[in-house]
């Protein structure tokens, strides 16, 4: 059963359509990255998934249940880390966790959660008003994990975290996925999305532009790898030899490469695993002076989808 399934989910505010006919599926045991520029409709979508916002049309289901039919039962299966969330300055971090544990009526150990998110025991006993921004974010992550939710909805989860905190967040997300939970990961930091997500969806102007496996989507933007190899000489046999390799989709020789006067050959590959074979082949015919490899990125995919939507 899908953890999240939306069918023609739409939200209009007067003449403005914030989300239009969104059809989205997120499976248990996967991390789904939800991307889009500011104003794309991501927050509105999350609000509808959590039954905070009622859709104009369509449905949102969590584990098969319409979120507006049984909102309380649905929310008990979901851990939510909103982009903005208020903590109580006078309460300690540990008391925040104990309050969440009692509210959920579960038997989690607050000290275990404190340790998991990297908060020191002494800090956990201090009032939250004394916390740094990163410490508060770690505490919010710990609260989100209370009760081992089957679905985690994380909206800009790395906000305020230092590099060590970001690495810890990645580890927690992957641990939750391996536990079998679904993780709905909304972030504008593409490097973090690429590090943890199995699939992504890109929302632009309220419409889902694309959705699928990250590597497959990136491959649609161009060759898996493009090698620009500068050589001391450029015999015609070199290009023929390179074109005979199965992974080569295009090969071109130029009198100079990358702005220099050195001869170069540019090779497009369908798979990155063929890079070593390409370099070995070149070395049979010439001496390699320099080379550079360019691969499709999530950033290029994102930029392409946003640009196409604006045309």
Secondary structure, DSSP 4 states (H G I P E B T S, - for coil): -EEEEEEEEEEEETTEEEEEEEEEEEETT-EEEEE--TTSSHHHHHHHHTTSS--SEEEEEETTEETTTSHHHHHTTEEEE-SS----TTSBHHHHHHHHHHHHT----HHHHHHHTT--HHHHTSBGGG--HHHHHHHHHHHHTTT--SEEEEESTTTT--HHHHHHHHHHHHHHHHHT-EEEEE-S-HHHHHHH-SEEEEEETTEEEEEEEHHHHHHTTS-SEEEEEEES---HHHHHHHHTSTTEEEEEEESSSTTSSS-EEEEEES-GGGHHHHHHHHHHHS-EEEEEEE---HHHHHHHHHHHHH-
